[in-house]
Amino acid sequence: MAFFRNSTVNRLNLHYGIHALALSGGGAFFIVFLLKAGVPAPAILVAIAAILVGRFCVRPVMLPIARRLGIKPLLIAGTLFSAAQYPLLAQVHGVGRELYILCVVSSFGDMVYWTSYHAYFAALGDAEHRGHQVSAREAIAALIGIIGPLFGGWSLSVFGPHIAFGVTAAILATAALPILGAPNVAVPDHVPNALRQALPGLLVFAADGWANAGYTITWQIAMFLVLKQSFTAFGGAMAAAAVVGAVLGLLLGRSIDLGHGRRAVWLALASAVLCATSRSFGYGGVVIAVAANASGALLNALYTPTVMTAVYNQAQRTACTLRFHIAAEAGWYAGGAAGLLTAAVLLQSGAPFWAAIITSLAGVAVMSQLLRRYYGGRRRRWRSLTARR
């Protein structure tokens, strides 16, 4: 399998697997633990929006540091900073100082991590095998996602948040180890028209951020309420969804690399529509909610490789993948924060959860146009946006 010959991508996927173990374990309970800790649902959505706004605001600090050190040290630092938020999460009891501190630390750690990770993966991956490489990564995460939520729900129920989230932080910190032997990626001092080059990725991420605000973040709160705020039941529902998506991603990634991008787009968009609509009306009972949650496995297997193949390949064609992703991630933060605040206003005004979740379809509609433009024979238009320097 040619896509496994890139040793750096293999290291990154090992890193991502450990990272996924932490995020599917304690990390999967980040939002619902806030609800259990006494933070009202609209306030949770506002808090997550505040984290995204914080990420947006601190982005400029990355570039001067990266120009001096390169991308790899930032990725390692981001991994460690991300781990630091989980012991803080265990301290939250309602809306107060602990929640505010958590928002600040989460903003900085996640911004450094995800921006540097995407830039690093884009720079050192292979365009001709990108679909395979992204799908392999997501398949690893899906397999681990079967075990992580079960362990996370059990540990929270038996040992409480301090031990459970402490273990999550320790696992997440060890994810930095596979990166230590990987090569660094230098960041050029000056790149003309960097924002113009990143415009396609910014638009894709903005639409994706808006969609995730509804059918991922708001949905988790709705499902946790249906499951009577049981950590073990919530973990079981997340694990069941991971079983569905463990194999599908690799099949789609191969299809993308073989040139069947247009078919992949339709499958990806169909999975997003199914996810948004099923979750909008899927919280009336436990069985229905678990089934609706399983639709997210199709989303991860079909949607994520299609979106990220397009974004990573666009980033690799630019003069600086880090600048591309600093700008593109701003789109995700803006779109996600706008979607979350919209959902919070709807819930605070007395609207049902389905009204907040269904707003995801607006992001899916925009994404459909962007992906069809990229995969539907009009890649030149995307390339022309990134080629002007």
N, C-alpha and C positions, 0 to 999 in steps of 0.2 A: 504494500500500500504506500504509494508515493507520498501521500500527505503526512505520513508518520516519519519521514526521513528528516524533517526539520527538527533538530534536537532542541532548539530554543523554544519552538512552539510546544514541543513535548514537555519541556520544563514548565512553560506557562500553563499548560493544561493540568499538570500535576499540582501546581500552585493553585489553580482555579478549583481543582477538586477538593483540596483542603479548605480553601476559602468557602466553597459551597457547603462543606460539612458544617462549618460554623454558622453560615447564614441559613441553612435549612434546619439547623438545630435551634439554638437559642435565638438566632437572628429572625427566624420565621415568626417568633412570638413578640417581636419588638412592638408592633402596633397594638396587638390585642392585650399585651401586658399593661399598656397605658390605660386601657379601658378597665381592666381588672383593678388597677391601682387608683381608680376614682377619677380619671380624666374623662369628661363627657365626650361623646363621639364628635360633635362639631369642633371642640377644642383640640382633639387629636389631629383632625385634618388641618386645622390652623397651625398646629405645632410642626407637622411634617412640611407644610408649605413654608413655614419660617426657616426650617432647615435648608430647604431648596433655595430660598432667597439668600440665606447666608452663604451657601455654596457659590451662588452667582456673584456675590460681593467680594469674596476672597480669592476668586480666580486669578486676578492680576499678580498675586504674589508668587505664583508658580513659575512664570516665565523667567524672571531674572535668576532664580535659583537653578532652574533647569539649564539655562545657558552656561552656568558655571559648573554644574555637577553632571549633567546628562539626565536621561529619563529614569534609568534603573534605580538610582538612589531615592528618587521621589516615589517610585512604586513600592520600595521596601518601607520607606517612612510612612506612606499612606496606609499600608497594611497594618503597621503597628499602631498608628493613630486611630484607625478604625476599631481595633481591638479595645482601645481605651474607653469607648462609649458604653460597653456592656456592663461593667461594674457600676457606672453612673446610672444606667437604666434601672438597676435593682434598687436604687435609693429613692426613686420617684414615688410620691404619695400625693396624688392630686395635682392641681395646678399650683405651682410655687417655684421656689428658687432652684430646687433640684431639676425640675423640668427645663427651666431656662438654661441652666448649665449644660444639660444634656444636649439641647438644641445647638448650642455653640460648638461643643466638641464634635458632635456628629457632622455639623456643617463642614468643619475644616477637614476632619479625617476622611470622610467619604468623597469630598471634592478632590483632594490630593490623590486618593486611591483610584477612583474610576477614571479620572482624566488621564493619569499617567498609564493606567492599565490599557485603556483603549488605544492610546498613542503608541505604546510599546508593541501591542499585538499587531496593530496596523503596519508598523515599520518593519517587523521581523517575520511576519507571515508571508505566504506565497499566494499571489493573486490567482494563479491557475488552480490552486487547491483550497481557496478560501472557504468555499461552501463546506467542503469536507472538514476543514480544521475547526470552523465555528460549530458545526454539527457535532463533531467529536467532543468538543468542550461541553456543549449542552447535554449530550448523552451522558457524559461523566457526572454532570451536576444532577441530572434526573435520577441516575442510579443511586447516587449518594442521598438524593432527596427522599428516597424511600426510608432510609435508616434515620436520618437527621431529625425529622419532625417527631418520630416515635420516641427517640431518646430525649429530645427537648421537652416534649409534653410530660414524659415520665419524670424527668429530673426536676422540672418545675413543681410538679404535684407532690413529689416525695421529699425533695431536699430544699425547695424554696428558691426564690430568685437569686439570692447572693451566690450560692454554690453553682446553680445552673448557668447563670450568666458569667460567672468567673471561669467556668470550664469553657464556655464559648469564647471568651477573650483569649484564653491560653491556646486553644486550637487555632484561632485566627492569627495569632502571633507566629505560630509555627509555619504558616503559609508563606512566610518570607524566605524560608530556608531554600526551596528549590530555585529561587531567583538569584541566589548569591553567586552561583557559578555561570550565570548567563552573561552575554555581552552587554555593554552599555550602548546607548544610542545618543549621539551628540545632538545638540540643538543649535542651529545656526543663529548668529547674532541678529541678522536682519533678513526678513522675507517680505518683499513688496506684495501688496494686495492679498495679505493672508486672510482677511475677513471675506473677501470675494471668493477665494478658493474654498472656504469652509461653508459657504452659503447652502449648498445642497444638504450637507450633513446637519446643519443647524435647523433647516426646515423639517427634515425627517425626525430629528430628535424632539422638536417642539410638538409635532403631532403625536409622537409616541408617548411623551410625558403627559400630555392631556389625557390620552386614552388610559394610561396606567393609573391615573388619579381615580378613575371611576371603577374599572373592572378589576383592579388589583387591590388598591389601598382601601377604598371605601367598601369594597366587597368583603375584605377580611373582617372588618368590624361587623358587618351584617351577618356573616356566617358565624362568627364567634357568639353573637347574641342568640342565634338559632340553636347553637350547640350548648346553650345555657352556661356560657363562659367556662367551659371545661377545657383545660389545657390538653388533656389526654385525647379527648374527642377531636379537638382541633388538629392535633398532631396526626391522628389517624386519618383524618380527611386529607391533609396535605400529603401524607405518604401514599394514599390510594391514588391521588392524582399523579404522583411521580411514577407509579408503575405504568400508567398509560403512555407516558411520554418517553420512556427510556430507550425505545428502539426507533421511533418514528423520525427523530431528528437526523440520524445518519442517512436514512433513505432519501430525505429531501436534499441534504447537502450534496450528495452524489448527483442528484438531478440538476442542481444549480451549476455545478462544475462541468457537467456534460452539455450545458447550453440550453437547458429547459427552464430558464429563468421566468418566462411568462407564465408557464404552468405553476411554478412555485409561487408566484405572486398571487394568483387566484386562490390557491390552497391556503396561503398565509392569510389573505384578507377574509376568506370564508371562515377560517378558524377564529379570527378576531371578532367578526360579527356574531358567530355562534357563542363565543365567550361572553361578549357584552350582553346579548339578549338573554341567554340562559341564566346569567347571574343576576340580571335585573329582575327576573321573576322567579328566581330559584331559592328564595329564603323563606318559603312558606312552611317548610317542614324539614326534618333532619335528612331524610333520604334524598329529597329533591335538592337540598343544599349541597350534600356530598357529591351528587351527580353533577350539579352545576359547577362545583369547584374543579371536578375532573376535566372540564373543558379547558382549563388553564394549561393542562399538559399538552394538548394539541397546539395551544398558542406558543408554548416554549419550543415545541418540536418543529412547527411549520413556520411560524411568524418570525421568531428571533433569528434563525440562520438567514432568512431572506433579507431582512432589514440590515443586519450587521455585515453581511457580505457586501452589500452595496456601499455602506458607510466606510468599512475598512478599505475597500479598493479605491474609493474616492480619496481617502486620507493618504494612502500610499502614493498616489500620483502627485501629491503636492510636495512642495519643498520642505515642509516641516509638519510631521504628523502631530506633534504636540500642540502647535498653534491651531491646527485644524480642530483638534478635539477640545481645546480650551474654548474655542468659539462654538463648536457644535454642542458641547455639553451645556452651554448657556441656553440653548434652545430647549433642552430637556428640562432644565430648572425652571425656565419661564413658563413653558407649557404645563409642566406638572404643578407648579404653584398656582397657576390660573385655574386649572381643573380642580385642585383641592379646595381652593377658596370658593369656587362655584358650588361644589358639593357641600361645603360647610354652611354656606348661606341657605341652600335648599333645606338641609336638615334642621338648621336653627329656626327656619320659618315654619317648620311643621310638615314639610314634604316627606313622603316615604322614601326608604332607601332606594327603591327601584328608580325613582326620578333622578337621584344623584348618580347611580351607576350607569344608566342609559346614556348619560352625556358623553360616555366614551365613544359612542358611534360618530360623533363629530370629528374626533381625532382619526378614527379609522377611515372616514371618508376622505380626509386630506391626505392620509398616508397612501390610499389607493391611487390617487393621481400621481404622487411622487414616485412610487415604486413602478407603476405602469410606464412612466416616462423613462425610468432607468432601464428596466428589463424589456420594454416593448419596442426595441428598435430605435429608440431615440437617445441613446447614451451620449451621442455627440453633444446634445444640448447641455447635459450635466458636465461633460468634460470641458466644454467651452467656458463654463462658469469658473472652473478651477484652473484653467490653463492661462488665463490672462494675468500677466505679471508686469 
